[in-house]
């Protein structure tokens, strides 16, 4: 059976009090509408239609070719929003999910169960419901003796007995696609808000003698719709707990989940340990047997196996097997470390590669550089890569030794096995196995220290 989805993403979200449109607010790094689209894609919906309104071009720009789009120019209710998809889906035979773009916690597993029940029962509509300890304010699901849905009763219309019902409508549905659009033609706006409500479709179908079913979500949190920053924070907390739990069940040790932030698209291998205060963002991939943290931040970074990263920041970087980074290192975009590489404290690497077994142990800047194998770069060494207009490359070949406090003025090449003496400022390339020294010869003047101190004291006395 053909499957389709309509994602409602036209609202501005005034209660968010933000210039960012509501459905683009991120939850664990992914805009909430992105989470929803991920879920419907995973239940093999062949056509996904997103109803856009406020910020339409920005939403379309974010989702790209993952969906088809229709515009709801005026926000006249949920029924009106769904009806905008008629031009694309009218006449299609199959099942259509209708889901709000501000419900990022709904899971593909729940949507799959919802659709399976709907299709197995050959229902005209199936409502995703949830049981809440405190259902105050929500429409109640009133079931018939056979378990099908008899009606949805809004809070203000509930009898005393109906108010005791804890099962509520989440606002996510499955419909027979043809019957959905036929029923929408009968929905009116004869209500206080003068809006067209999707819930009216349920009543229309029931009046026609159609079967309406309900599937109760196993996790009430999936029903959360985000309308303000408070709900956004709660969704973030619940999503973070879900993500951390998934990694732990897959063999990752997270020492303190409450102090660990992992975004939705991060991948982590087994037997890796994540220490407190660590943030893993974007499409970061971490291999097995690593130790990450404490207090480290990795964004869109690839980490191989048996790597140790301590109190460091890595952005769009890659780290090879058995390497170590930190503490207090900064790997900027384009930093590429080979295997058994050491990058130590207060080292910054930018757009530079370090091949296997090379070391930059402390207090150095390596930018726009290509460093070979078995290279040792001493404390305080700098590749001087920028002249105010252009950036130039420093090449350091295999087995070279760069002494402490060396400035390498790019463009420059330090040859294989070369030795650069500490304190040098190198402005010319160094040949293979050559020694380079570029510093003033030291001169000691006996007794001059006392003379300088006397001169300084006399000047101070004159000025006092």
C-alpha positions, 0 to 999 in steps of 0.5 A: 500500500502506498504511503504518504505524509503531510507535515504541518509547518506553516505556523510562525510560533509567536510564543517562541518570541523569536525571529527564527521560525518555530519549526526550525528551532533545533532539538539536540542539533536538528531543527524540530521539523527535521526530526519529524521528516526523519521519522516519516522517511523511516516508515517508507513514506513515498511522498512527503509534503510539507505545508509551509507558511511563515518563513516558507523559503527558509524552511524549504531551503533547509529541507531541500529536495527531501520533500514537496512543498505547498503554501498555506498563505493564511493560517486558517486552521489545521484542516485548511492546512491539510487541504493545501496538499490536495493539489499534490495528493488528491486521488492518490490511493493509500495511507497518509500520515498527518503530523505537526512539524513541532512534535520532534519526539515522535519516533519512527517505531511509533509511527510504524505501529500506528500505520500497521494498525490502521492498515490491518484494520482497514480503518478510514482514520487512526488517531495517535493517542497518549495517556496522561496522568493529568489530561487537563486541557486536552480532547479526550478519546472516547472508545467504543466497546470494540476499542474503536474510536467513538468520538473526540470530546474537547475538555470544555464539552466533557461530562464528569465521567468523560473528564476521568478519561486519560487518553488524549488526542496527540494531533497525529493521524493516519487517513485513507488518503481519498477519504481524507480529502473528500471529508475535508470538503465538508469541513466548515469554519462555523466556530468561535475562531472561524477556523477549519479544524482537522478534528472535524474530519473524524466526526464526518467519517464517523457520521458516514459509518466509517471505522476510526481506530486509535493507537496509544503511544507507549511513551507520552513524551512523544505527544509533546508539541513545542509552542514556547521555550519552556517546552523546547527545553523539556523536549531537549532534555527528553531527546538528550536522555533518549540519545544517551540511552541509545549509545549506552545500550550500544556499548558506550560508557557515559560517566554522567549522562546529565552532564553529557550533550550528544546531538542526534546524528552523532555516531560512537563505537563500542567501549568508548568512554565519554567523560562529563562536560563533553559535547558531541555535535553535528555529524561527529563520528567516534570509533571504538575504545576512545576516551573523550573528555572531560569538558571537550567539544567536537563538531563534525569531527571524525575520530578513529579508534583508541584516541584520547581527547582531553579538555579540547575543542575540535571542529571539522577535524579528523584524528587517526588511530591511537592519537591523543589531543589535549589538554586544552588543544584547538583543532580547527577546520581542516586539521587532519591527524594521522595515527599515533600523533600527539597534539598537546596542551595549548596547541592550535592546528588549522588546515594542516595535516600531521602524518603518523607518529608526529608530535606537537606537544605544547604551546604551538600554532600549526596553520596551513601546513603539511607535516610528514611522519616522525616530525617533532615540533618543539614548544612555541613553534609557529608556522607564520602563514599569513602576510595580511593578504595571502595565506601560504603553505609550510611543508615539513618533511619526514623525520625533521626536528623543529626546535622550540620557539621557531618561526617558519615564515611561509611559504617554506619547506623543511626537508627530510631529516632536517634540524632547525635550531631553537629560537630561529626565524626561518625565511628560506627553505631547509634542505634534506638533513641540513641544520638551520640556525637563524638567530643573532649571536649572543653577546655578554657584557660583564657588569652591565646589569648593575649599570643598567639598574643604576641608570634606571634608579637615577631616572626614577629619582629625577622624576619623583 
